[in-house]
Every structure is written in C-alpha cells, then in structure tokens.
Amino acid sequence: MISSSRRGFIRGLAGVSLLSAGGCFSPSPRKPGQKVRLAAVGIMGKGYSDWTPMLKTGLVEMVAFCDADEGMLPLALAQAKKDLPDIDLSKVPFYTDYRRLLDDADKLGIDAMTISTPDHVHAPVAIQAMKKGIHVYVQKPLVRTLWELEYFERTARDNGVIVQMGNQGSSLSSMRRCTEVLQSGILGDVREVHVWTNRAVWPQGTGVAKYIKSRGNKGDPVRKGLDWNAWLATAADRPFLDKYPEGTKVYDPWGLGKNVYHSFTWRGFYDFGAGAFGDMACHTMNLPFRGLQLAGVTDAECISIDQFNDIAYPAKSVVKLNYAARTAKFGPQKGKLLPAVQLFWYDGYDESKPGKSASKPDAALMPKWIAKHGEVPNTGCLIIGSKGQVLMQDDYGAKCAIALEADKEFKDVFEHEAAKAVPQSIPLCGSTSSAGDGKSTVAMTGFAEGHYGEFINAIFNNGPYYEQTHSRCFSDIENCIPQMEGILVGCVAQRLPNQKLSWCSKKQSFDVAAANAFVKPYIRKGFEF
C-alpha cells in the first residue's frame, strides 16, 4: 500500500502521467481547451445536482449517462434544457446497466464519473472505475460496508485517482474556519461529542419489515423502463415491490413512503442503504472529525433503539462511538497527544413535532445556549472541551458558534475574539493563501458548486493543495475513509443493539462473530468487482 506521504507527493506534481507498473496515476497534461470527459451514474435527484454543477463550470463535456430507470432520462434532459440551455445533451449515450457503461469506458474516453446511486452500488461502480484510472465523485456514504471501504481505499491509492465524497458542507468557509479553530486547541482537552439529526424521513423500522415479510416471494410488475436486475446490482435477488398499499402502517414521518424500494425509499433498508447514520453523519460528523483530528474508532454500542428489526434500520437510535487517543498532525497542537473521545450519535424524527429531532442530547449539556435560545437545535453537533464548547446548529457547518468558560453566551465563530485570533491555515474553497499554491479556474464560492468545482479543478491540477488530505480535494480519501470507518462501525452496532463491539481496523474484524457477518456485503453472481 502506498504511504500517505508518497501519495501526497505524487498528487502534488503537475503534468505527471502514468508511472511504472503498479505505481500511481496522476492527471496527464491537458491541451488548452481540452475538457474533462464526464459520465454520470444516477442522473436525477441527487444525481442531477451532482453532474450539472460540473457541467456549468465550462470545463466538462458530458459523454455518458447511466441510470437503472430509463424514465429518468427524459426528466433529466427536460430539466437540463431549462438550466443549461446552451448545452445539447440529446445525443449523449445512455445506459441502464453500469457494467455496460464500464465496458465502454475506454471507448468513450471517460476521465471522471459522478456516482449518485443507492448506497449499495457506490463501491461496485467506483472501484471498477478507479481501476480504469477514472476520477470519481461519490455521493455519501462513500460505501455501505467496511469491507468495501478498505477495498475502495486500496484501489484509490493503487491507481492514484482523485476522489471527492459528496459531503458538500466541506466547501463552506464556516466549516473550514471552525475546523481551524478546533485544531488550535482553543477548547482545551475534548473528550465528549454529541451529534444528532432529525432523519430518518423515509420509511424504516418494524412496519417496513413486517410488510416485506408479508409479501414473501410475491412481487409486483416491474415498472416500465426500470432495469430491476441492474438496480439490484450486487444485492441478493428478490422480487420488485412497487408501492405500499393504502393503509399500510410504516414509520413515515415526512409522508415519503409510497414507494417500497424505488425511488429514494431504498435508504432505510440494510441491503441497500446505510440509514440516517450513513446519510447524515458524513455531514454532521464532518466538523468534529476534522477539527478534533479523530482517527481510529475502537468500539461502538447502540445504547438506545426504537423499532429494531432485521430488514430495515430502526426508527430512532442512539449509538456511542469511542475514538482512540492520537497525536495531532495539524495546527498549533501538532505533535501533542490528544485524549480519547466518546462520540454519541442520535437519529430519529418526532412525528408529533414537525421538523423536530426525536433523539437529541440533554439540554443540560449546553446551558449557555439554552439560556438564550430555549431549546436544542433540531440537528447539529456539540463539542465539549475543558475550556469551552463549540455548537454547530445545522447539518453542514454553516452555523458554528463558540462559548469559552468566561463567556456568558455563544458567539458566531467569525465574531468571537479568541476564535478570530486563530490564524488561517486551511485555504477557503476557491481562494489562495500561503497554504495553497494556485488560483482556482472556477469560481467556487457557493455551497454545492464549490465542492463540485474543486473536484474538476483537481483533475486539471489547479486550486489549493490541502495538506490535510494530500490532495486538491478536501474530501479525498485521507479524510473520508477514516471518517466513514467510524460511521460504518456505528451502522453495524445498530444491527446488534446493547452490545459493545470492539473493532480492529488492521484485522478488519470485530470481537463479536455476529458483527463480522455484516463486514462484507452480499455480492450476486455476475456483479463481482
């Protein structure tokens, strides 16, 4: 396996092409005006909002679309005609089976790919693409299982490709600034973190499991245009189920539960998604993971659960993760041993109070916030140190506040005097600084556009170089792989509640045999990767 420093050196080189056999691939020099040849796998919903910002940069040429539901193509083309009136996409080749797309990758000359599919398809597509030297923008969660995570990292390193995970909040100036503030050690010793979300908002829980079991092997007619075999991909074969019959009782807080599997509602199933934890922790854990320089997760335990079952994720849960002590790599604390951290994850939606989290940390943990605002935010992150607290009040890190011991209340991280004194060390998205080495060729000031623009710029070897990821992408594998590891260990804990599961990353195994059964995904014949 290639070391981080070696990989970082290779990625920092401009104009390096294919190295010796078994070495790393780095973007080849591009001729003036030459565009990135992009393929999109998953083209509507999140998929649409992934590939269109890249096309808007003017640096991208769309060369292929892929979606298991061909009914998505006319919708995507119609919307793109409104959003991108000067770009004709009508002749772009279309595939329903990603395997056929990958077969034609060389012929199509694909340079980069967006992967915006159900979670269980992320790894099969991305890993095979990376083996072909294709750079990948992969929606969160990066992969669905721990085995896929290790395989993904190994493949990315062996092929030297650029990776960006779709946690777009990474591009926000507020998130990056608060990361610097936390890395400065301003909170003293941090040993406790609380992260919560108002998801799940799609059907999951015991009602879903009961309905699936009631159907047995009896399926519904597959919708016209849906390639059910390609949609299932690696997952075990099963009949297509269309919509829940009227009156079916499932946990469905936002009323999104008409469809059983497709579209969107797949996320609550163990076989297809990673639940609320996999969906939102990539956003809400982003700040504490980066700011506290978290590393190895040692164990996890699901300490509270509602509607536990063996088919779908629970309606509500609380999971405790323990992260090991580690040596700081960045910021003023570089070289200092940082204490072990206990992180509590809460998911669940309160159906009686629209917009409210059902699972939240105790308000008593943040008295200065409660004294002024009256209640815990509906989603966010609380980082508790020996000298103060940081509170993120949204999913992405757009609203970050700090309160030190002597403060009477929380202040925005950009306004707090002690926080303002912390030097900038992380380039802002699209900016230049002493930490960067070049201007971006795309204006990357927006929320989503910045994250996508950064990916395209990295392919051109432009934009700031991030020491913390050894890449020009801020959510490349140096960050997203270890962050995902803790999340996926937590997802396994949700399947074995009230048991402490110790995890050994080196051995890729738990100390409980039942947990090891969830490390590797089922891979259906014909979909091996």
C-alpha positions as CSV (number, residue, x, y, z in Angstrom):
1,M,0.0,0.0,0.0
2,I,1.3,3.5,-0.9
3,S,2.1,5.7,2.0
4,S,0.2,8.9,2.6
5,S,3.3,11.0,2.1
6,R,4.3,9.3,-1.1
7,R,0.7,9.6,-2.4
8,G,0.6,13.2,-1.4
9,F,3.9,13.9,-3.3
10,I,2.6,12.3,-6.4
11,R,-0.6,14.2,-6.3
12,G,1.2,17.4,-5.8
13,L,3.1,17.0,-9.1
14,A,1.8,18.8,-12.2
15,G,1.9,17.1,-15.5
16,V,2.8,13.6,-14.3
17,S,1.4,10.8,-16.3
18,L,1.4,7.1,-15.8
19,L,4.2,5.9,-13.7
20,S,5.9,2.5,-13.6
21,A,3.7,-0.6,-13.4
22,G,2.0,-0.8,-10.0
23,G,2.6,2.9,-9.4
24,C,0.2,5.8,-9.2
25,F,-1.7,7.5,-11.9
26,S,-1.8,11.3,-11.9
27,P,-3.7,13.6,-14.3
28,S,-1.9,13.9,-17.6
29,P,-1.2,17.4,-19.0
30,R,-4.2,18.7,-20.9
31,K,-4.2,20.7,-24.1
32,P,-5.6,24.2,-24.0
33,G,-9.4,24.0,-24.2
34,Q,-9.5,20.2,-23.5
35,K,-12.4,19.3,-21.3
36,V,-12.9,16.6,-18.7
37,R,-15.0,13.8,-20.2
38,L,-17.6,13.1,-17.6
39,A,-20.0,10.2,-17.1
40,A,-22.9,10.3,-14.6
41,V,-24.3,7.2,-12.9
42,G,-27.6,8.2,-11.4
43,I,-28.9,11.2,-13.2
44,M,-31.9,12.6,-11.4
45,G,-32.5,13.7,-7.8
46,K,-29.1,13.9,-6.1
47,G,-27.5,12.7,-9.3
48,Y,-28.8,15.7,-11.3
49,S,-27.5,18.1,-8.6
50,D,-24.1,16.4,-8.8
51,W,-23.3,16.4,-12.6
52,T,-25.0,19.7,-13.6
53,P,-22.7,22.0,-11.4
54,M,-19.7,20.3,-13.0
55,L,-21.1,21.0,-16.5
56,K,-21.7,24.6,-15.5
57,T,-18.0,25.2,-15.0
58,G,-17.4,25.1,-18.7
59,L,-14.6,22.7,-18.1
60,V,-16.6,19.5,-18.6
61,E,-18.0,17.5,-21.5
62,M,-20.8,15.0,-20.8
63,V,-20.0,11.8,-22.6
64,A,-22.4,9.2,-20.9
65,F,-25.5,8.9,-18.7
66,C,-26.4,5.8,-16.8
67,D,-29.5,5.1,-14.7
68,A,-31.2,1.8,-14.0
69,D,-34.5,3.6,-14.6
70,E,-34.6,4.9,-18.2
71,G,-37.6,7.0,-17.2
72,M,-35.1,9.4,-15.6
73,L,-33.5,10.3,-18.9
74,P,-36.4,12.4,-20.3
75,L,-36.8,14.1,-17.0
76,A,-33.1,14.9,-16.7
77,L,-32.9,16.2,-20.3
78,A,-36.0,18.4,-19.9
79,Q,-34.7,20.0,-16.7
80,A,-31.2,20.4,-18.2
81,K,-32.7,22.2,-21.2
82,K,-34.0,24.8,-18.7
83,D,-30.9,25.0,-16.5
84,L,-28.3,24.6,-19.3
85,P,-30.0,26.0,-22.4
86,D,-26.7,26.3,-24.4
87,I,-25.7,22.7,-24.0
88,D,-27.2,20.0,-26.2
89,L,-27.3,16.7,-24.2
90,S,-29.8,14.9,-26.5
91,K,-27.1,12.8,-28.2
92,V,-25.2,11.7,-25.0
93,P,-25.2,7.8,-24.9
94,F,-27.4,6.3,-22.2
95,Y,-27.1,3.1,-20.3
96,T,-29.3,1.3,-17.8
97,D,-26.6,-1.2,-16.6
98,Y,-23.4,0.3,-15.2
99,R,-21.5,-2.8,-16.2
100,R,-22.1,-2.0,-19.9
101,L,-21.0,1.6,-19.2
102,L,-17.8,0.4,-17.6
103,D,-17.2,-1.9,-20.6
104,D,-17.3,1.1,-22.9
105,A,-15.3,3.4,-20.6
106,D,-12.2,3.3,-22.8
107,K,-14.1,3.8,-26.0
108,L,-16.0,6.7,-24.5
109,G,-12.7,8.2,-23.1
110,I,-14.2,8.8,-19.7
111,D,-11.9,10.9,-17.4
112,A,-14.3,11.3,-14.4
113,M,-17.5,9.9,-13.1
114,T,-20.2,11.0,-10.7
115,I,-21.8,8.1,-8.7
116,S,-25.2,9.1,-7.2
117,T,-26.9,5.7,-6.9
118,P,-28.4,3.8,-3.9
119,D,-25.6,3.2,-1.4
120,H,-25.0,-0.4,-2.2
121,V,-24.0,0.4,-5.8
122,H,-21.4,3.1,-4.8
123,A,-18.4,0.7,-4.3
124,P,-19.0,-1.6,-7.2
125,V,-19.1,1.3,-9.7
126,A,-16.4,3.5,-8.1
127,I,-13.9,0.7,-7.6
128,Q,-14.2,-0.6,-11.1
129,A,-14.0,2.9,-12.5
130,M,-10.9,3.7,-10.4
131,K,-9.2,0.6,-11.7
132,K,-9.5,2.2,-15.2
133,G,-7.9,5.4,-13.9
134,I,-11.2,7.3,-13.7
135,H,-11.5,10.0,-11.1
136,V,-14.7,9.6,-9.0
137,Y,-17.1,11.9,-7.2
138,V,-19.1,9.6,-5.0
139,Q,-22.1,10.5,-3.0
140,K,-22.2,9.9,0.7
141,P,-21.9,7.5,2.3
142,L,-18.9,6.7,0.2
143,V,-19.6,2.9,0.6
144,R,-22.1,0.8,2.5
145,T,-19.8,-1.8,4.2
146,L,-16.4,-1.9,6.0
147,W,-15.0,-4.4,3.5
148,E,-15.9,-2.1,0.6
149,L,-14.3,0.8,2.5
150,E,-10.9,-1.0,2.7
151,Y,-11.2,-2.1,-0.9
152,F,-12.1,1.4,-2.0
153,E,-9.1,2.9,-0.2
154,R,-6.7,0.3,-1.6
155,T,-7.9,0.9,-5.1
156,A,-7.8,4.7,-4.9
157,R,-4.2,4.5,-3.6
158,D,-3.0,1.9,-6.1
159,N,-4.4,4.0,-9.0
160,G,-3.7,7.5,-7.7
161,V,-7.1,8.8,-8.8
162,I,-8.8,11.9,-7.4
163,V,-11.7,11.2,-5.1
164,Q,-14.3,13.6,-3.7
165,M,-17.1,12.4,-1.3
166,G,-20.4,14.2,-1.6
167,N,-20.4,15.9,1.8
168,Q,-20.7,19.4,0.2
169,G,-20.5,21.3,3.5
170,S,-16.8,20.7,3.3
171,S,-16.7,23.6,0.8
172,L,-18.2,26.1,3.3
173,S,-15.9,28.8,4.7
174,S,-17.6,28.5,8.1
175,M,-16.9,24.8,8.3
176,R,-13.3,25.2,7.3
177,R,-12.8,28.1,9.7
178,C,-14.3,26.3,12.6
179,T,-12.1,23.3,11.8
180,E,-9.0,25.6,12.2
181,V,-10.4,27.0,15.5
182,L,-10.9,23.5,16.9
183,Q,-7.5,22.3,15.7
184,S,-5.9,25.3,17.6
185,G,-6.8,23.6,20.9
186,I,-9.0,26.6,22.0
187,L,-11.4,24.2,23.8
188,G,-8.7,22.5,25.8
189,D,-9.0,18.8,26.1
190,V,-12.0,17.5,24.3
191,R,-13.3,14.1,25.4
192,E,-17.0,14.3,24.6
193,V,-19.0,15.0,21.4
194,H,-22.7,14.8,20.6
195,V,-24.0,14.6,17.0
196,W,-27.7,14.4,16.1
197,T,-30.1,14.6,13.1
198,N,-33.9,14.8,12.5
199,R,-33.6,12.0,10.0
200,A,-34.8,9.3,9.1
201,V,-37.5,10.9,7.0
202,W,-38.0,7.8,4.7
203,P,-39.8,4.6,5.8
204,Q,-37.9,2.2,8.0
205,G,-38.5,0.3,11.2
206,T,-40.7,-2.6,12.1
207,G,-43.6,-1.6,9.9
208,V,-41.4,-1.9,6.8
209,A,-40.0,-5.2,7.9
210,K,-43.5,-6.6,8.6
211,Y,-44.7,-5.6,5.1
212,I,-41.7,-7.1,3.3
213,K,-42.1,-10.4,5.2
214,S,-45.8,-10.5,4.4
215,R,-45.1,-10.4,0.7
216,G,-42.7,-13.4,0.8
217,N,-41.7,-14.2,-2.8
218,K,-44.7,-12.4,-4.4
219,G,-43.7,-9.3,-6.2
220,D,-45.3,-6.6,-8.3
221,P,-44.9,-6.0,-12.0
222,V,-41.6,-4.2,-12.7
223,R,-42.3,-0.6,-13.8
224,K,-41.8,0.1,-17.4
225,G,-38.3,1.3,-18.2
226,L,-36.8,0.0,-14.9
227,D,-33.9,-2.4,-15.2
228,W,-34.6,-4.2,-11.9
229,N,-31.6,-6.5,-12.4
230,A,-29.3,-3.6,-12.8
231,W,-30.9,-1.7,-9.9
232,L,-30.4,-4.7,-7.6
233,A,-26.8,-4.9,-8.8
234,T,-24.7,-6.8,-6.1
235,A,-27.7,-7.3,-3.7
236,A,-29.4,-10.6,-3.3
237,D,-32.1,-11.3,-5.9
238,R,-35.7,-10.6,-4.8
239,P,-39.0,-9.6,-6.4
240,F,-39.7,-6.0,-7.2
241,L,-42.1,-4.3,-4.8
242,D,-43.8,-1.2,-6.2
243,K,-45.8,0.8,-3.7
244,Y,-47.2,0.3,-0.2
245,P,-50.9,-0.5,-0.3
246,E,-53.2,2.2,1.1
247,G,-53.4,1.9,4.9
248,T,-50.1,0.1,5.4
249,K,-48.6,1.2,8.7
250,V,-45.0,2.2,8.4
251,Y,-42.9,4.7,10.1
252,D,-43.1,7.5,7.5
253,P,-42.6,10.9,9.2
254,W,-42.5,13.0,6.0
255,G,-45.0,11.1,4.0
256,L,-42.4,9.8,1.6
257,G,-43.4,6.2,1.8
258,K,-45.5,5.5,-1.2
259,N,-42.6,3.6,-2.9
260,V,-41.2,0.5,-1.3
261,Y,-37.7,0.5,-2.9
262,H,-37.6,2.9,-5.8
263,S,-37.1,5.8,-5.8
264,F,-35.4,7.3,-2.7
265,T,-37.0,4.9,-0.1
266,W,-34.3,2.3,-0.5
267,R,-32.2,4.2,2.1
268,G,-33.9,2.6,5.1
269,F,-33.1,-1.0,4.1
270,Y,-30.0,-2.7,5.4
271,D,-29.3,-4.3,2.0
272,F,-29.5,-1.1,0.0
273,G,-28.7,1.9,2.3
274,A,-26.9,2.9,5.5
275,G,-29.9,4.6,7.2
276,A,-29.8,8.0,8.8
277,F,-26.4,7.3,10.2
278,G,-24.8,6.7,6.8
279,D,-26.9,9.5,5.2
280,M,-26.3,12.4,7.6
281,A,-23.2,11.7,9.7
282,C,-21.0,12.3,6.7
283,H,-22.2,15.9,7.1
284,T,-22.8,16.3,10.8
285,M,-19.7,14.4,12.0
286,N,-17.5,16.2,9.4
287,L,-16.6,19.1,11.7
288,P,-15.7,17.2,14.9
289,F,-13.9,14.6,12.8
290,R,-11.7,17.2,11.1
291,G,-11.4,19.6,14.0
292,L,-10.5,17.0,16.6
293,Q,-8.4,15.1,14.2
294,L,-10.2,11.9,15.1
295,A,-8.5,8.7,13.9
296,G,-9.3,5.1,14.8
297,V,-12.7,4.1,16.2
298,T,-12.1,1.4,18.8
299,D,-15.6,0.3,19.6
300,A,-19.3,1.1,19.3
301,E,-22.5,0.3,21.1
302,C,-26.1,1.1,20.2
303,I,-27.4,2.1,23.7
304,S,-31.0,3.0,22.7
305,I,-33.2,1.8,19.8
306,D,-36.8,2.0,18.7
307,Q,-38.4,-0.4,16.2
308,F,-35.4,-2.8,15.9
309,N,-35.8,-5.4,13.2
310,D,-33.7,-7.5,10.8
311,I,-34.7,-5.8,7.5
312,A,-34.7,-2.1,7.9
313,Y,-32.9,0.5,10.1
314,P,-34.6,1.5,13.3
315,A,-37.0,4.5,13.6
316,K,-34.8,6.0,16.3
317,S,-31.4,5.2,17.9
318,V,-28.5,6.4,20.0
319,V,-25.1,5.0,19.3
320,K,-21.9,5.5,21.3
321,L,-18.6,5.5,19.5
322,N,-15.2,5.6,21.1
323,Y,-12.2,7.1,19.3
324,A,-8.6,6.4,20.4
325,A,-6.1,8.9,21.7
326,R,-4.0,10.2,18.9
327,T,-1.1,12.6,18.0
328,A,-2.2,15.9,16.4
329,K,-1.0,16.2,12.9
330,F,-2.1,19.7,12.1
331,G,-2.4,23.2,13.7
332,P,-0.7,24.6,16.8
333,Q,-1.2,21.3,18.7
334,K,0.9,19.4,16.1
335,G,2.8,16.6,17.9
336,K,0.6,16.8,21.0
337,L,-1.2,13.6,22.3
338,L,-4.9,14.3,22.2
339,P,-7.2,12.5,24.6
340,A,-9.6,9.7,23.6
341,V,-13.1,10.9,22.5
342,Q,-16.5,9.5,23.2
343,L,-19.0,10.5,20.5
344,F,-22.7,10.0,20.8
345,W,-24.8,9.8,17.7
346,Y,-28.6,10.4,17.8
347,D,-31.1,9.8,15.0
348,G,-34.9,9.9,14.8
349,Y,-37.7,12.2,13.8
350,D,-40.5,13.3,16.2
351,E,-43.7,12.8,14.2
352,S,-45.7,14.8,16.7
353,K,-43.5,17.9,16.3
354,P,-42.7,18.6,12.6
355,G,-39.1,19.4,12.0
356,K,-38.0,18.3,15.4
357,S,-35.5,15.6,16.3
358,A,-36.8,12.8,18.5
359,S,-33.4,11.9,19.7
360,K,-31.3,14.7,21.0
361,P,-28.6,15.3,23.6
362,D,-29.7,16.5,27.0
363,A,-30.3,20.3,27.1
364,A,-28.4,20.4,30.3
365,L,-25.2,19.8,28.4
366,M,-25.4,23.3,26.8
367,P,-26.8,25.7,29.4
368,K,-25.4,28.8,27.8
369,W,-27.2,28.0,24.6
370,I,-30.5,27.0,26.3
371,A,-30.5,30.2,28.5
372,K,-30.8,32.3,25.3
373,H,-32.4,30.1,22.7
374,G,-34.6,27.9,24.9
375,E,-34.1,24.5,23.1
376,V,-31.6,22.3,21.4
377,P,-31.3,22.8,17.6
378,N,-33.1,20.2,15.6
379,T,-29.9,19.0,14.0
380,G,-26.3,19.7,14.9
381,C,-23.2,18.9,16.8
382,L,-21.9,19.8,20.3
383,I,-18.2,19.6,21.0
384,I,-17.4,19.8,24.8
385,G,-13.9,20.7,25.9
386,S,-12.3,21.5,29.3
387,K,-12.2,25.2,28.4
388,G,-15.5,25.6,26.4
389,Q,-17.9,24.4,23.8
390,V,-18.5,24.6,20.0
391,L,-22.0,24.2,18.7
392,M,-22.9,23.5,15.1
393,Q,-26.6,24.3,14.6
394,D,-27.2,22.7,11.1
395,D,-26.3,19.7,9.0
396,Y,-23.3,21.1,7.1
397,G,-21.3,23.5,9.3
398,A,-22.8,26.8,8.0
399,K,-23.7,27.9,11.5
400,C,-21.0,27.4,14.1
401,A,-20.8,29.1,17.4
402,I,-18.3,29.0,20.4
403,A,-18.6,29.7,24.1
404,L,-15.5,29.6,26.3
405,E,-15.5,29.4,30.1
406,A,-15.7,33.1,30.7
407,D,-18.3,33.8,28.0
408,K,-21.9,34.4,29.0
409,E,-23.3,33.1,25.7
410,F,-22.3,31.5,22.4
411,K,-20.9,33.8,19.6
412,D,-20.5,33.0,16.0
413,V,-17.1,31.6,15.2
414,F,-16.3,34.5,12.9
415,E,-17.2,37.1,15.6
416,H,-15.7,35.5,18.8
417,E,-12.5,37.4,19.7
418,A,-10.5,34.4,20.7
419,A,-11.5,32.5,17.6
420,K,-10.6,35.4,15.4
421,A,-7.1,35.3,16.8
422,V,-6.6,31.8,15.4
423,P,-4.5,32.0,12.2
424,Q,-5.9,30.8,8.9
425,S,-4.3,27.6,7.8
426,I,-6.8,25.9,5.5
427,P,-7.4,27.6,2.1
428,L,-11.0,28.6,1.6
429,C,-12.8,27.0,-1.3
430,G,-11.6,28.8,-4.4
431,S,-9.3,31.1,-2.6
432,T,-5.5,31.4,-2.5
433,S,-3.4,31.6,0.7
434,S,0.0,30.8,2.0
435,A,-1.2,27.2,2.3
436,G,-2.3,27.0,-1.3
437,D,-0.3,27.2,-4.5
438,G,-2.5,28.5,-7.2
439,K,-5.8,30.1,-8.2
440,S,-8.8,28.0,-9.0
441,T,-10.0,28.2,-12.5
442,V,-13.6,28.0,-11.4
443,A,-15.3,30.5,-9.0
444,M,-16.0,28.2,-6.1
445,T,-17.9,30.4,-3.6
446,G,-21.2,28.7,-3.4
447,F,-22.3,25.8,-1.3
448,A,-22.6,22.9,-3.7
449,E,-20.9,24.4,-6.7
450,G,-17.7,24.8,-4.7
451,H,-17.4,21.2,-3.8
452,Y,-18.0,20.1,-7.4
453,G,-15.8,22.8,-8.9
454,E,-13.0,21.7,-6.6
455,F,-13.2,18.1,-8.0
456,I,-13.0,19.3,-11.6
457,N,-10.1,21.7,-10.7
458,A,-8.2,18.9,-9.1
459,I,-8.3,16.9,-12.3
460,F,-6.6,19.9,-14.0
461,N,-4.2,20.0,-11.1
462,N,-5.5,23.5,-10.2
463,G,-6.7,25.1,-7.0
464,P,-5.3,25.0,-3.4
465,Y,-3.4,21.9,-2.3
466,Y,-4.7,20.6,1.1
467,E,-2.0,19.3,3.4
468,Q,-4.7,17.6,5.5
469,T,-5.9,15.4,2.6
470,H,-2.7,15.3,0.4
471,S,-5.0,16.4,-2.4
472,R,-6.6,19.3,-4.1
473,C,-9.9,17.8,-2.9
474,F,-10.9,18.5,0.7
475,S,-12.9,15.3,1.0
476,D,-10.4,12.9,-0.7
477,I,-9.6,9.6,0.9
478,E,-7.3,10.9,3.6
479,N,-10.4,12.3,5.3
480,C,-13.4,10.4,4.0
481,I,-12.0,6.9,4.5
482,P,-11.3,7.2,8.3
483,Q,-14.5,9.3,8.8
484,M,-16.6,6.6,7.1
485,E,-15.0,3.8,9.1
486,G,-16.5,5.2,12.4
487,I,-19.9,5.7,10.7
488,L,-20.0,2.2,9.3
489,V,-18.9,0.7,12.6
490,G,-21.9,2.6,14.1
491,C,-24.2,1.1,11.5
492,V,-23.1,-2.4,12.5
493,A,-23.9,-1.5,16.1
494,Q,-27.4,-0.6,15.2
495,R,-27.9,-4.2,14.0
496,L,-26.7,-5.6,17.3
497,P,-28.1,-3.2,19.9
498,N,-26.9,-3.2,23.5
499,Q,-23.7,-5.0,22.8
500,K,-20.3,-3.4,22.9
501,L,-18.5,-4.2,19.6
502,S,-14.7,-3.7,19.6
503,W,-13.3,-3.1,16.1
504,C,-9.8,-3.7,14.9
505,S,-9.2,-1.8,11.7
506,K,-5.9,-3.6,11.0
507,K,-7.6,-7.0,11.1
508,Q,-10.8,-5.7,9.7
509,S,-12.8,-7.6,12.3
510,F,-15.0,-7.2,15.4
511,D,-14.6,-9.2,18.6
512,V,-18.2,-10.5,18.2
513,A,-18.8,-13.1,15.5
514,A,-22.3,-11.8,14.7
515,A,-20.9,-8.4,13.9
516,N,-18.4,-9.8,11.5
517,A,-21.3,-11.1,9.4
518,F,-22.0,-7.5,8.5
519,V,-18.5,-6.5,7.5
520,K,-18.7,-7.7,3.9
521,P,-21.7,-7.2,1.5
522,Y,-23.5,-9.9,-0.4
523,I,-22.3,-9.9,-4.0
524,R,-24.6,-11.5,-6.5
525,K,-23.1,-13.6,-9.3
526,G,-22.4,-11.6,-12.3
527,F,-21.8,-8.4,-10.3
528,E,-18.5,-9.2,-8.8
529,F,-16.0,-6.4,-8.6
